[in-house]
């Protein structure tokens, strides 16, 4: 496997900050971790995961990544934290820093919540963004890129469709940005009302029935009911959405033989993807989850290197 330059970042917050070469370095180091690579730490290292918005995959994936790297994970429960008493997020981070936490993974419902934290000169912990509102989701984007790269071995010219709730998806924003950098051709699908000027610069909208015939990758997104207004939710039906915008068995049968299905999860079976297709032969949904651990190992290792906590050969 190709040797990658050791990654070293103060924080990993946005795909906009990474060049195509840097994305490939993350992918290659994640592949090395998947193949069994280990790192040596210069001292005991402590991590905390601050998820102020619900998460299963990202939260547990970061924790597994940290434990595989040999970090000590400090338990943090947002529901019982002092943020609920009015403490600022910055002061919460400074508290964890004061008691010895070195790196954190974070998620919050506000877009770019991390900006005030990195602007604060008194905060020195390394921050990995685990998702900010409807903004970005860099570690998810990196694991998606790793999964595509493992499948095809290249990005240049690949046709990738991102289908679903585009307007509220941080995954769509991160992925359309990086796929363009890597040379893939990006397309969008789903309700046309969720496709706006933010997406036109990155790709073309097409009906799902046209996309399934041409794409190498069909990437579906969950409808984020928690971000829709009451009228939209009242008019929504799972069967209706699946019939018009989802991946049905009939549409899957028209996909190219080599084409794959992806989804950042959680998957609403029978809505964006038919139940029987979630784990079909061309689905890479659970491979994405597996790759997420190794990508997040690479992300956290880069924060540790920046702080001089990795014993390099």
C-alpha positions as CSV (number, residue, x, y, z in Angstrom):
1,X,0.0,0.0,0.0
2,X,1.2,3.5,-0.8
3,X,2.9,5.3,2.1
4,X,1.1,8.5,3.2
5,X,2.7,11.6,4.6
6,X,1.9,11.7,8.4
7,X,-1.3,13.9,8.8
8,X,-1.1,16.7,11.3
9,X,-4.0,19.2,11.8
10,X,-4.9,21.4,14.8
11,X,-8.6,20.7,14.0
12,X,-10.6,18.8,11.4
13,X,-13.7,20.9,10.8
14,X,-14.7,21.3,7.2
15,X,-14.1,19.6,3.8
16,X,-13.5,23.1,2.4
17,X,-10.3,23.2,4.3
18,X,-8.9,20.0,2.6
19,X,-7.3,19.8,-0.8
20,X,-7.8,16.7,-2.9
21,X,-4.3,15.5,-1.9
22,X,-5.1,15.9,1.7
23,X,-8.3,13.9,1.3
24,X,-6.4,11.1,-0.4
25,X,-3.9,11.1,2.5
26,X,-6.8,10.6,5.0
27,X,-8.1,7.8,2.8
28,X,-4.7,6.1,2.6
29,X,-4.0,6.3,6.3
30,X,-7.5,5.0,7.1
31,X,-6.7,2.0,4.8
32,X,-3.5,1.5,6.7
33,X,-5.4,1.4,10.0
34,X,-7.9,-1.0,8.4
35,X,-4.9,-3.2,7.5
36,X,-3.7,-3.2,11.1
37,X,-1.5,-0.2,11.5
38,X,-0.9,0.9,15.1
39,X,0.5,4.2,16.6
40,X,2.6,4.7,19.7
41,X,1.7,7.6,22.0
42,X,4.2,9.7,23.9
43,X,2.1,9.6,27.1
44,X,-1.4,8.7,28.2
45,X,-3.9,10.6,26.1
46,X,-7.5,11.6,26.9
47,X,-10.4,12.1,24.6
48,X,-14.1,13.2,25.1
49,X,-17.1,13.1,22.7
50,X,-19.4,16.0,23.0
51,X,-22.6,15.2,21.0
52,X,-25.3,17.9,21.7
53,X,-27.4,16.4,18.9
54,X,-28.5,12.8,18.6
55,X,-26.1,10.3,17.1
56,X,-25.5,6.6,17.0
57,X,-23.0,5.8,14.2
58,X,-20.8,8.9,14.5
59,X,-20.7,9.0,18.3
60,X,-19.9,5.3,18.7
61,X,-17.6,5.3,15.7
62,X,-15.5,8.1,17.2
63,X,-15.3,6.3,20.5
64,X,-14.3,3.0,18.9
65,X,-11.6,4.9,16.9
66,X,-10.3,6.5,20.0
67,X,-10.1,3.2,21.9
68,X,-8.4,1.5,19.0
69,X,-5.8,4.3,19.0
70,X,-5.2,3.6,22.7
71,X,-6.8,6.7,24.0
72,X,-8.6,7.0,27.4
73,X,-12.2,8.1,26.7
74,X,-13.8,10.4,29.3
75,X,-17.5,10.0,29.6
76,X,-19.5,13.1,28.8
77,X,-23.3,13.2,29.0
78,X,-24.8,16.4,27.3
79,X,-28.2,15.8,29.0
80,X,-26.6,16.3,32.4
81,X,-23.8,18.8,31.5
82,X,-23.5,22.4,32.8
83,X,-24.4,23.6,29.3
84,X,-28.0,23.1,30.5
85,X,-27.3,25.5,33.4
86,X,-26.1,28.2,31.0
87,X,-22.4,27.4,30.7
88,X,-21.1,28.3,27.2
89,X,-19.7,25.6,25.0
90,X,-16.3,27.4,25.1
91,X,-16.3,27.1,28.9
92,X,-17.2,23.5,28.8
93,X,-14.3,22.8,26.5
94,X,-12.0,24.8,28.8
95,X,-13.2,22.8,31.7
96,X,-12.4,19.5,30.0
97,X,-9.1,20.9,28.9
98,X,-8.2,22.0,32.5
99,X,-8.8,18.4,33.8
100,X,-6.6,16.9,31.1
101,X,-8.6,16.2,27.9
102,X,-6.4,16.5,24.8
103,X,-8.9,16.0,21.9
104,X,-12.6,16.0,21.4
105,X,-15.1,15.0,18.8
106,X,-18.2,17.3,18.7
107,X,-21.6,17.7,17.2
108,X,-24.1,20.5,17.6
109,X,-27.3,21.6,15.9
110,X,-25.9,25.0,15.0
111,X,-24.1,25.5,11.7
112,X,-20.4,26.3,12.3
113,X,-20.7,26.0,16.0
114,X,-17.0,25.4,16.1
115,X,-16.0,28.9,14.8
116,X,-16.2,30.6,18.2
117,X,-14.2,27.7,19.7
118,X,-11.3,27.9,17.3
119,X,-11.3,31.7,17.5
120,X,-10.8,31.5,21.3
121,X,-7.0,31.6,22.0
122,X,-7.5,29.9,25.4
123,X,-8.8,26.7,23.8
124,X,-6.1,24.3,22.8
125,X,-7.8,20.9,22.6
126,X,-7.9,19.4,19.1
127,X,-11.5,19.4,17.7
128,X,-12.9,16.9,15.2
129,X,-16.3,18.1,13.8
130,X,-18.8,15.3,14.1
131,X,-21.5,17.4,12.3
132,X,-22.8,20.9,12.5
133,X,-26.5,21.5,12.0
134,X,-27.2,21.4,8.2
135,X,-23.7,22.6,7.6
136,X,-21.0,19.9,7.1
137,X,-20.0,16.4,8.2
138,X,-16.3,15.9,7.3
139,X,-15.7,12.5,8.8
140,X,-18.8,11.1,7.1
141,X,-17.6,12.6,3.8
142,X,-14.1,11.0,4.3
143,X,-15.6,7.6,5.0
144,X,-17.8,7.9,1.9
145,X,-14.8,8.8,-0.2
146,X,-12.9,5.8,1.3
147,X,-15.7,3.5,0.4
148,X,-15.9,4.7,-3.2
149,X,-12.1,4.6,-3.6
150,X,-12.1,1.0,-2.3
151,X,-14.7,0.0,-4.8
152,X,-13.3,1.7,-7.9
153,X,-9.7,2.8,-7.2
154,X,-10.2,6.2,-8.7
155,X,-12.6,9.2,-8.7
156,X,-11.9,10.9,-12.0
157,X,-15.0,10.7,-14.2
158,X,-17.1,8.6,-11.8
159,X,-20.8,9.5,-11.9
160,X,-22.2,9.9,-8.4
161,X,-25.8,10.8,-7.6
162,X,-26.8,12.3,-4.2
163,X,-30.5,11.8,-3.8
164,X,-33.0,12.9,-1.2
165,X,-33.3,15.7,1.4
166,X,-30.6,17.9,-0.1
167,X,-31.7,21.2,1.6
168,X,-31.1,19.9,5.1
169,X,-28.2,17.5,4.6
170,X,-24.7,18.3,5.8
171,X,-23.6,15.1,4.1
172,X,-24.7,16.4,0.7
173,X,-22.8,19.6,1.2
174,X,-19.6,18.0,2.3
175,X,-19.7,15.3,-0.4
176,X,-20.6,17.5,-3.4
177,X,-17.6,19.7,-2.4
178,X,-15.0,16.9,-2.2
179,X,-16.3,14.9,-5.1
180,X,-15.8,17.9,-7.4
181,X,-12.3,18.3,-6.0
182,X,-11.5,14.7,-6.7
183,X,-12.8,14.8,-10.3
184,X,-16.1,13.0,-10.0
185,X,-19.2,14.1,-11.9
186,X,-21.9,14.9,-9.4
187,X,-25.7,14.7,-10.0
188,X,-28.6,15.3,-7.7
189,X,-32.0,13.8,-7.3
190,X,-35.1,13.8,-5.0
191,X,-37.7,16.5,-4.5
192,X,-36.9,19.4,-6.8
193,X,-37.9,21.9,-4.1
194,X,-34.8,20.8,-2.1
195,X,-32.5,21.6,-5.0
196,X,-31.4,25.3,-5.1
197,X,-28.6,27.6,-6.1
198,X,-26.2,26.1,-3.5
199,X,-26.1,22.9,-5.5
200,X,-26.2,24.1,-9.1
201,X,-22.5,25.0,-9.0
202,X,-21.6,21.4,-8.1
203,X,-23.9,19.3,-10.3
204,X,-27.1,18.7,-12.2
205,X,-30.5,17.6,-10.9
206,X,-32.2,14.7,-12.7
207,X,-35.2,12.5,-12.0
208,X,-34.4,9.4,-10.1
209,X,-35.6,7.2,-13.0
210,X,-33.0,8.8,-15.2
211,X,-30.2,8.6,-12.6
212,X,-30.4,4.8,-12.0
213,X,-29.6,4.0,-15.6
214,X,-26.3,6.0,-15.7
215,X,-24.8,6.3,-12.2
216,X,-21.8,4.5,-10.8
217,X,-22.8,5.4,-7.3
218,X,-26.4,6.0,-6.0
219,X,-26.1,7.8,-2.6
220,X,-29.4,8.2,-0.8
221,X,-30.2,10.6,2.0
222,X,-32.7,10.4,4.9
223,X,-35.6,12.8,4.9
224,X,-34.9,14.9,8.0
225,X,-38.3,15.3,9.5
226,X,-36.9,17.2,12.5
227,X,-35.9,20.0,10.2
228,X,-39.1,20.2,8.2
229,X,-42.1,22.4,9.0
230,X,-45.4,20.9,10.3
231,X,-47.1,21.3,6.9
232,X,-44.4,19.3,5.0
233,X,-44.5,16.6,7.6
234,X,-48.3,16.4,7.5
235,X,-48.2,15.9,3.8
236,X,-45.5,13.3,3.8
237,X,-46.1,9.6,3.3
238,X,-43.4,6.9,3.2
239,X,-45.0,5.0,0.4
240,X,-45.5,8.1,-1.7
241,X,-41.9,9.3,-1.2
242,X,-40.5,5.8,-2.0
243,X,-42.6,5.5,-5.2
244,X,-41.5,8.9,-6.5
245,X,-38.0,9.4,-5.2
246,X,-36.7,6.2,-3.5
247,X,-34.8,3.2,-4.7
248,X,-37.4,0.5,-5.5
249,X,-36.5,-3.0,-6.7
250,X,-37.6,-2.0,-10.2
251,X,-35.1,0.9,-10.2
252,X,-32.3,-1.2,-8.7
253,X,-32.7,-3.7,-11.5
254,X,-31.9,-1.0,-14.0
255,X,-28.7,0.0,-12.3
256,X,-25.4,-0.8,-14.1
257,X,-23.9,-4.1,-13.0
258,X,-21.0,-2.5,-11.3
259,X,-23.0,0.3,-9.6
260,X,-23.2,0.5,-5.8
261,X,-25.8,1.9,-3.3
262,X,-24.7,4.1,-0.4
263,X,-26.4,5.9,2.4
264,X,-24.9,7.7,5.5
265,X,-27.6,6.2,7.7
266,X,-29.8,6.0,9.7
267,X,-31.8,4.4,6.9
268,X,-35.6,4.6,6.9
269,X,-36.3,1.3,5.3
270,X,-39.1,1.5,2.7
271,X,-38.7,5.3,2.4
272,X,-35.5,6.3,0.6
273,X,-34.5,2.6,0.0
274,X,-36.7,-0.5,-0.2
275,X,-36.2,-2.7,2.8
276,X,-34.9,-5.6,0.8
277,X,-32.2,-3.4,-0.9
278,X,-30.6,-2.1,2.3
279,X,-28.4,-5.2,2.6
280,X,-28.4,-6.4,-1.0
281,X,-25.2,-7.4,-2.9
282,X,-24.6,-3.9,-4.3
283,X,-25.3,-2.1,-1.0
284,X,-22.2,-0.6,0.7
285,X,-24.1,0.9,3.7
286,X,-22.6,-1.2,6.4
287,X,-19.2,-1.1,4.7
288,X,-19.4,2.7,5.1
289,X,-20.0,2.2,8.8
290,X,-17.0,-0.1,9.1
291,X,-14.8,2.3,7.2
292,X,-16.0,5.1,9.5
293,X,-14.0,3.8,12.4
294,X,-10.7,3.7,10.4
295,X,-11.3,7.2,8.9
296,X,-12.0,8.6,12.4
297,X,-8.8,6.9,13.6
298,X,-6.9,8.9,10.9
299,X,-8.7,12.1,11.9
300,X,-7.9,11.7,15.6
301,X,-4.4,10.6,14.9
302,X,-3.9,13.8,12.9
303,X,-5.0,15.9,15.9
304,X,-2.6,13.9,18.2
305,X,0.3,14.5,15.8
306,X,-0.3,18.2,15.8
307,X,-0.1,18.2,19.6
308,X,3.1,16.1,19.5
309,X,1.5,13.1,21.1
310,X,2.4,10.4,18.5
311,X,5.8,8.7,18.7
312,X,6.9,8.8,15.0
313,X,9.5,6.4,13.6
